[in-house]
Amino acid sequence: MRVQFVLSEIATGLRRNFSMVLSVILVTFVSLTFVGAAMLMQMQISSMKDYWYDRVEVAVFLCPPDSESPNCATGEVTDEQIQEIRDQLESPELAAYVDEVYFEDKETAHRLFEEQFADTSLAGTIPVEQMSQSFRVSLIDPEQYEIINEYFSTTPGVEEVVDQNRLLDQLFSIINIATVIAIGIAVLMLVCAVLLIGTTIRLSAQSRRRETGIMRLVGASNTLIQLPFVLEGVVAATIGALLAGGTLAAIVQFFIGGWLQPRVPTFTLVGLGDVVAIGVGLVVIGVLMAVISSLLTLRRYLKV
Amino acid sequence: MITFEQVTKTYDRKAKPALRDVSLKAERGEFVFLVGPSGSGKSTFIRLILREETATAGRILVAGQDVSRIPTWKVPHLRRNVGTVFQDFRLLPNKTVFDNVAFALQVIGKSRAVVKDKVPEVLATVGLQGKERRLPHELSGGEQQRVAIARAVVNRPGILLADEPTGNLDPETSLEIMALLERINRGGTTVMMATHDDEIVNAMKKRVVELSEGRVVRDEATGTYRVSSR
């Protein structure tokens, strides 16, 4: 009886305030879409960090025949210098930072170069002799690139130390800026959503003052009086959250999966599985938002 | 059933108190008229019993419970034991007579079977059998007040409070409503009625408590309506 009663009250409230309910749905929809987008971007960053920080190394480039770097004044790196650098990389001093070291000779470098630029005009432009030899160093903590950089900055025979993670970091900082913007918009919209839910509940409570007055009079419990209003907000916010989840799923499916992924095959991009997890989170956020703002409103406008 | 012990109620510290040092006792099954001019404190009296307001000083006992000590979440249980009727009926305009009365049972969680059983019974008691499917606007004022009374007593409360229940009704209909209230009172329900209506008070010959500027100025076992000369 009571469940049925609460359900019919919710239905009445949603129908009576249709335009307000619709605006709550839309505002939660937009705000949660931005929240979800920010979450997706951060997931992308962390999955890329996990993946790439294990693979990408610091490259210690050795002097090619005609380099202008001061460390290369004596010309191309000699076999003794190579051995010396190898010993330093494997020394106990650096053992705490260095995980693995391998040497990339000119032939390997040339083969990789040709593979990477196979279909471009760069292919075949650089002869094997002009390729740089390098040590590829993977670090225990990828963030500690600076230690290797400083260690070898003045070593004769080392042309340059390049942290390949730096390239990713640039990408990450772009994504981070986009995340901050998305969160900024999301917060603004969430504030709107909270206020709007409050106003809607208030209107709803006012339009049903007679009912709630009688309910109070005959001794209905506070929970029963307030529940329909709270659930009204919850229903609207949940619909908004589901729409946001659906939109994100569509973006991931058609834009990221269908358009972006084929263009960057080396990256693993976020997929529908991630969207499902985020969608659940968005519904939880929406429901909490609705419950909190409606309870606060009811405390002021629905005296019990 | 209802006991006021030196109750004072002040709404605003600067204003004069609505009730001053009121002590009163209404026994189980009593019928009490609360009379006095507008602003004399009758409505405050009723609101205090329902715990719509809390007393500034003093103690109020309703059905043995100290009203001011009831925790907020238990206030609804107090109100289930106190039926209330108002001058403006307070019916739900889009619900039928049956549904208006059933509403009171539904919202306190009574089962469908109880509703089906109790509502026709109480509607017969107030003389509205055959009008279950009508909407409030299809009824006369007296009939609407009967619906309100049915709703107030369907849960068998020990106390029935009536705030000017005949205020919107013509004299003849008023007497019918009074006869109904008296019948409910004879069934053991304590009835407390605030009114302006001197004819009714004089005709009923019940206990009369007169309030003036927040004080009890008269309390007679079988009184008449007369506004005390000042």
Interface residues (C-beta under 8 A of the other chain):
Chain A: M1 R2 F5 R210 E211 G213 I214 M215 R216 L217 V218 G219 A220 S221 N222 L224 I225 V304
Chain B: L50 T72 W73 V75 P76 H77 L78 R79 R80 N81 T84 R90 L92 F103 A104 Q106 V107 I108 G109 K110 S111 R112 V115 R151 A152 N155
